[in-house]
Amino acid sequence: MPERLLVVDDEPSMREFLEIMLTQDGYIVRSASSGEEGLELFKVSEPSLVLTDVKMPGMSGLDLIQRLKRINPTVPVIVITAFASAEDALRAVREGAYDYLSKPFQLDDLRIIIRNALEVHTLRRENLELKRSMEEKFHFGEIIGKSSQMQSIFKLILKVAPSNAGILITGESGTGKELIAKSIHHHSSRADKPFVTVNCAAIPENLLESEMFGHVRGAFTGAVGAKIGLVEMAHTGTLFLDEIGEIPLSIQVKLLRFLQEREFRRVGDTEDKKIDVRIIAATNRNLEDDLHHGSFREDLYYRLNVIRVNLPSLRDRPEDIPLLTEYFLKKYAAAQHKQIQRVSSLAMRVLCNYAYPGNIRELENIIERCVTLEESDQLTAENLPPKLFEKEPGIVSVEEPDIGSGGIDLEKALESTERQLITRALAIAGNNRSKAAALLGISFRSFRYRLMKLGMAVDETA
């Protein structure tokens, strides 16, 4: 399909000339005699490229560029004017113009600029479409992952969500178990009904039964009124039992009866209540071990474990770290109104080489910290927590000199420490001396001098 171009020029002869020439070249061309008219045409015609004069009555070409870029920053704009000056050219480019031509101009020059600009526009558009399709493929709501493990979990969610089968989600702390539970609820027929969470580890044992099942007035000291429990609040929806492995045996019996009969009794009441609810449980414990030790009922385990969703740790799916990093960067940069566009290659390398004992939750906290501290337009390694560098493979740790009764040779100790720090910085920077110097807070020249002084290899190609 032919590309659509928009010509904006207050001079009728130039406007008509460009319209005829570009139509003959195979483009679909619309024209406007003012910046105001051009802006309105741009909104309705969605052109692939704009050619505009600079000096026009009312809205100038430079003002038009600003307005167009707010609507669609990817559309290239070529500026044409009879009032050529270096200042106009710089301003046009600064405002986002792709290129600049002064009248009179060679037709072949214009054709080449238009062709190149359209190629750039097409490439940007294809990249945006590819990025969008990749995000759709690797984003399952707020759950993100391109790893084979996460792709399998996405498929499993879609399979099990329509049913009412009990689901047990297992995985280490911080792997996103509640997000999985919410996603199952969202893709079920109960999506518009309540999603209620019971954190079994956060509620004291003496209050857990009342919190879950509610109580009647006078059921115990302090029960001055009746209370609806979380189970009843989830009626027609989903009840998420988080950290189910922490629930005491005394409550496990009552929970089992509820799961079998789908009815419960408020504390102090004499009547049972029927309820319709879907149960999803989650734990970071090994429930099979708890069965063996008698701290978790076997019959309750099998009631809950109809379908098992096992979430991998973040260290077991390192290919998802860049995706998650970009997601959290956008989230916290927007929240803090910062223009941080990307993650430096060094920072990303360090992030990808860390083991994350706290999993996704830890990565999110790290990125929030970095965004808070960052003052440039990219997330840099200098704001990463020191613990990330301790896990970097191949890095020599800096040992603290031991001053015994016989003392030490200060010069040798300092030289040893300096050598270790330089070796560590080079390892983090992938042997890039410029980055290693930046990590150490010294100039590249000073870094080379120190390498030579210590007799360390100076690779001129690095």
Order of alpha helices (4+ residues) and beta strands (2+ residues): beta-alpha-beta-alpha-beta-alpha-beta-alpha-beta-alpha-beta-beta-alpha-beta-alpha-beta-alpha-alpha-beta-alpha-beta-beta-beta-alpha-alpha-beta-alpha-beta-alpha-alpha-beta-alpha-alpha-alpha-alpha
